[in-house]
Amino acid sequence: MKKELIKSIKEKEVQLAKLAAHVDKSVICSELYNKVVIEKAILKKQLDDLNKNKFAEKVVRLFPRRKKTLICDYFNS
């Protein structure tokens, strides 16, 4: 799965490199360029999600967070 995502990201980079020269010349090319940029961002997000440690994130959520003390809290009493 990871290898496929990395391969797809590289393909999108190649497409972006080819389209970069034609972005200024045509509206269709600029729209296609923007579409490929979005697709690449989605693929990168999926790759990041695969690399995250889901177990550690769940453990962190179980423990309550300490309430931050604000400056105004010192003046309330």
C-alpha positions in Angstrom: 0.0 0.0 0.0 2.8 2.4 0.9 4.8 1.7 -2.2 1.7 2.3 -4.4 1.0 5.6 -2.7 4.7 6.7 -3.1 4.6 5.6 -6.8 1.4 7.6 -7.3 2.8 10.7 -5.7 5.8 10.5 -7.9 3.6 10.2 -11.0 1.7 13.3 -9.9 5.0 15.1 -9.5 5.9 14.2 -13.1 2.5 15.3 -14.3 2.9 18.6 -12.4 6.3 19.2 -14.0 4.9 18.7 -17.5 1.9 20.9 -16.8 3.9 23.7 -15.2 5.1 24.9 -18.5 1.6 25.2 -20.0 -0.3 26.7 -17.0 -0.1 30.2 -18.2 -1.1 29.4 -21.8 -4.5 27.7 -21.3 -7.3 27.7 -18.8 -7.8 24.0 -19.2 -4.2 23.4 -18.4 -4.4 25.5 -15.3 -7.5 23.7 -14.1 -5.9 20.3 -14.8 -2.8 21.5 -12.9 -4.9 22.5 -9.9 -6.7 19.1 -10.0 -3.4 17.2 -10.0 -2.2 19.3 -7.1 -5.2 18.4 -5.1 -4.9 14.7 -6.0 -1.3 14.8 -4.8 -2.2 16.4 -1.5 -4.8 13.7 -0.9 -2.2 11.0 -1.6 0.2 12.6 0.8 -2.4 12.8 3.5 -3.2 9.1 3.0 0.5 8.3 3.3 0.8 10.4 6.5 -2.2 8.5 7.9 -0.5 5.2 7.3 2.7 6.3 9.0 0.9 7.5 12.2 1.0 5.4 15.3 -2.7 5.0 16.0 -2.2 3.1 19.2 -0.2 6.0 20.8 -2.8 8.5 19.7 -5.5 6.5 21.4 -3.5 6.2 24.6 -2.9 10.0 24.6 -6.7 10.6 24.3 -7.4 8.5 27.3 -5.5 10.6 29.7 -7.1 13.9 30.6 -5.2 17.1 29.7 -4.1 19.5 32.3 -6.0 22.7 32.3 -3.8 25.6 31.3 -3.7 28.5 33.8 -4.5 31.8 32.2 -3.4 35.2 33.6 -7.0 36.1 34.3 -7.3 33.1 36.6 -4.9 34.7 39.1 -7.1 37.7 39.4 -10.4 35.9 40.0 -9.7 35.1 43.6 
